[in-house]
Amino acid sequence: MKLGVNIDHVATIREARGTSYPSIIEAATRAEKAGADSITLHLREDRRHMQDIDLYELKPLLKTKMNLELAPTEEMIQIALDVLPEDVCLVPERREERTTEGGLDLINNFNSIKKVCNQLTDGGIRVSLFIAPDQAQIEKAILMKVPVIEIHTGHYADCIGLDEQNRELKKIINAITHANQSGIIVNAGHGLHYKNVQQIASISNIDELNIGHAIVSRAIFEGWEVAVKEMKGIIMECAHK
Ligand code: PXP
């Protein structure tokens, strides 16, 4: 099972101050050195974290591959066709949401999403659809003949109590089995962290997990003392001159 590291929230910190740091290029290249199998980023319509230029700067520097998350809009399709990431994962997007809160509705948007998939596929990009672990959505993905889907694990991550979590896990396993039987590659992600990823990582036939927020959050504290000590060291050195 591969790990796609989502670096959006490195850009969230950068955008909070409008600085050039922390560098998303450094985040991506260091993630690759640490074992990431792909780098995931989401260009949102409101550009709250990644900016267009980030995609262009990052693409030629990646040693693994770029998995670009996008809403299925004409503007985003044109950007994808220009940047040419290896993968595009189509996601639903609402401006007021904090993060991608659900999967695509393939039932009500079948034709429009199919059209977007065709445009991207014709441009040489592998398309993935971010969908809930719901049999009706899987059926539509099969009908659409997409090569990859990503199962939304957000509800699993939000479950309170083991019973609820096991029910959601069963839905995820059934959805993966169904998609696999039709030859679709299955990824999964959203809301996974160091204490809930184990059950998902134990499911066979998931190709890749995409994880962001938990890794960025953990990285803050893994480097916290180093960062404080270094700043304190500089100040002390200057103060004694
Ligand atoms: N997969 C998809 C399609 C997403 O939209 C996101 C969030 O941007 C993730 C995975 C990663 O989610 P998290 O940041 O909660 O790990």
Residues whose N, C-alpha, C, O or C-beta is under 5 A from the ligand:
A	BS01	PXP	N6 H42 V91 T100 F130 G189 H190 G191 L192 N210 I211 G212 H213 A214
